[in-house]
């Protein structure tokens, strides 16, 4: 009686095919997990950098002395309170030809108070990558308390330091999923309408214009 030894060629082919399917499934699963992990890391980084920018632009409380643009250049609780109108103004000295967030030219005294950068990265005038998927333009947009963009027609008086509003970091052409993820990360919801994180249009299309709002007062 003959004893069978080894496997037939057909059995080897079937075994290899099964192993290939299992390997592909493992690879796809790992790749998906890596992609999700990468997106989460990008959202976390964007939230952290935007919070740092908010601190550099408009921090008005806390310990450690005056460190923000508003505190140093705008003198925080002075009659006139200035906020930067561009990200690059946080890292490049301003001049009397530059304008604050309301569109008023900086006073010579304010220019003189700008001594050192308010942020550790240089913000070029061409915009900056906040994190993968989040690219911010240099120009900031000021909104009044009801959420209307500030223009020369509706801006506060130059010496009105009490006027409340927000200054928004603007990230055009952001994929909708990235905007929703940032809103969920910062706000705890995905609405993106009236919180610190806002995006539009709100019709489900992609990409969207994403904004990160920093609370300020005055101009």
C-alpha positions in Angstrom: 0.0 0.0 0.0 1.4 3.4 -1.0 1.6 6.2 1.6 0.9 9.7 0.4 3.6 12.2 1.2 3.6 16.0 0.8 1.0 18.1 -0.9 -0.2 18.3 -4.4 0.5 21.4 -6.5 -3.2 22.2 -6.4 -3.2 22.2 -2.6 -0.1 24.4 -2.5 -1.8 26.9 -4.8 -4.9 27.0 -2.7 -2.9 27.5 0.5 -0.9 30.3 -1.0 -4.0 32.0 -2.2 -5.6 31.8 1.3 -2.5 33.2 2.9 -2.5 36.0 0.3 -6.1 36.9 1.1 -5.4 36.9 4.9 -2.3 39.0 4.4 -4.2 41.6 2.3 -6.9 41.8 4.9 -4.3 42.4 7.6 -2.6 45.1 5.5 -5.9 46.9 4.8 -6.9 46.8 8.4 -3.5 48.2 9.5 -3.5 50.8 6.8 -7.0 52.0 7.8 -6.0 52.1 11.5 -2.9 54.1 10.6 -4.9 56.5 8.5 -7.4 57.1 11.3 -4.5 57.5 13.8 -2.8 59.9 11.4 -6.0 62.0 11.0 -6.5 62.1 14.8 -2.9 63.3 15.2 -3.4 66.0 12.6 -6.5 67.2 14.3 -4.8 67.3 17.7 -1.9 69.2 16.2 -4.2 71.7 14.5 -6.1 72.3 17.7 -2.9 72.8 19.7 -1.3 75.2 17.2 -4.5 77.3 16.8 -4.8 77.5 20.6 -1.2 78.8 20.6 -2.0 81.4 18.0 -5.0 82.5 20.0 -2.7 82.9 23.0 -0.2 84.9 21.0 -2.9 87.2 19.5 -5.3 87.9 22.2 -4.5 86.5 25.6 -5.7 89.0 28.3 -5.5 86.9 31.5 -3.1 84.6 33.3 0.2 84.9 35.0 3.7 85.5 33.6 3.3 89.1 32.5 2.2 90.6 29.2 3.0 88.2 26.3 0.3 88.6 23.7 0.0 91.1 20.9 -3.1 92.6 22.5 -1.4 93.0 25.9 1.9 94.5 24.6 1.0 96.4 21.4 -2.6 97.1 22.4 -1.8 97.6 26.1 -4.6 95.3 27.1 -6.8 97.6 29.2 -5.8 100.9 27.6 -8.4 103.1 25.9 -7.2 101.9 22.6 -6.9 98.1 22.3 -5.2 96.8 19.1 -5.3 93.3 17.7 -3.3 92.0 14.8 -5.0 91.8 11.4 -2.6 89.3 10.0 -0.7 86.2 11.3 2.5 87.7 10.0 2.1 90.7 12.3 2.6 88.3 15.2 6.2 87.5 14.0 7.2 90.5 11.8 7.5 94.1 13.2 4.5 96.3 12.3 4.7 99.8 10.8 2.4 102.8 10.8 1.3 101.8 7.3 0.0 98.4 8.6 -3.5 98.1 10.0 -5.1 96.5 13.0 -8.1 94.1 12.9 -10.6 97.0 12.4 -8.6 98.5 9.5 -7.1 101.5 11.4 -3.5 102.2 10.9 -1.3 101.5 13.9 -0.2 104.4 16.0 3.5 105.2 16.3 3.4 104.3 20.0 2.0 100.9 19.1 4.7 100.3 16.5 7.3 101.2 19.2 5.9 98.6 21.6 6.4 95.8 19.1 9.8 94.5 20.3 10.0 90.7 19.9 7.9 88.0 18.1 4.8 86.8 19.9 5.1 83.3 18.4 8.0 80.9 18.0 7.4 80.2 14.3 7.6 82.7 11.5 4.3 83.4 9.8 5.0 84.2 6.1 2.7 86.5 4.3 1.8 83.7 1.9 0.1 81.7 4.6 1.2 78.7 6.7 0.5 75.0 7.1 -1.1 74.6 10.6 -1.2 70.9 10.3 -1.7 68.4 7.4 -5.1 69.3 6.0 -5.2 72.7 7.6 -3.6 75.6 5.7 -4.2 79.1 7.0 -4.1 82.4 5.0 -2.2 85.3 6.4 -5.1 87.7 6.6 -7.3 87.4 9.7 -11.0 88.5 9.7 -12.5 90.4 12.6 -16.2 89.8 13.5 -18.4 91.8 15.8 -20.3 90.1 18.7 -23.3 89.1 16.5 -21.0 87.4 14.1 -20.9 90.0 11.3 -17.5 90.6 9.6 -16.0 94.0 10.5 -15.8 96.5 7.7 -15.0 100.2 7.6 -18.8 100.8 7.6 -19.5 98.9 10.9 -16.2 98.9 12.7 -16.0 100.2 16.3 -14.6 103.7 17.0 -10.8 103.7 17.0 -10.7 104.4 20.7 -13.4 102.0 21.8 -11.6 99.2 23.6 -14.8 97.8 25.0 -16.2 96.5 21.7 -16.4 92.8 21.9 -15.8 90.5 18.9 -13.6 87.7 17.5 -10.6 87.5 15.1 -10.7 84.5 12.9 -7.8 82.4 11.6 -9.1 81.5 8.1 -8.3 78.2 6.4 -9.8 78.1 2.9 -10.2 74.9 0.9 -10.3 72.6 3.9 -11.8 69.1 3.4 -15.2 68.9 5.1 -14.1 65.9 7.1 -11.2 67.8 8.5 -13.4 70.8 9.5 -15.9 68.5 11.1 -13.2 66.7 13.0 -11.7 69.9 14.3 -15.1 71.2 15.4 -15.6 67.9 17.3 -12.2 68.1 18.8 -12.4 71.7 20.0 -16.1 72.1 20.6 -17.3 68.6 21.4 -19.8 68.8 18.5 -19.7 69.0 14.8 -22.0 71.9 14.2 -19.4 74.5 13.1 -21.8 77.4 13.2 -21.3 79.8 16.2 -18.5 78.3 18.3 -14.8 78.9 18.1 -14.6 76.5 15.1 -16.9 77.5 12.2 -17.1 76.4 8.6 -19.1 77.2 5.5 -20.9 76.4 3.4 -23.1 74.2 5.6 -24.6 72.2 2.7 -22.4 69.1 3.0 -20.1 70.2 0.1 -16.4 69.9 0.3 -14.0 71.7 0.6 -15.2 74.4 3.0 -13.8 77.6 4.4 -12.8 76.8 8.0 -12.4 79.5 10.6 -11.0 79.4 14.2 -12.3 82.3 16.2 -10.3 84.1 18.9 -12.2 86.3 21.4 -11.0 89.9 21.4 -12.1 93.3 22.4 -11.5 96.6 20.7 -9.6 96.7 17.4 
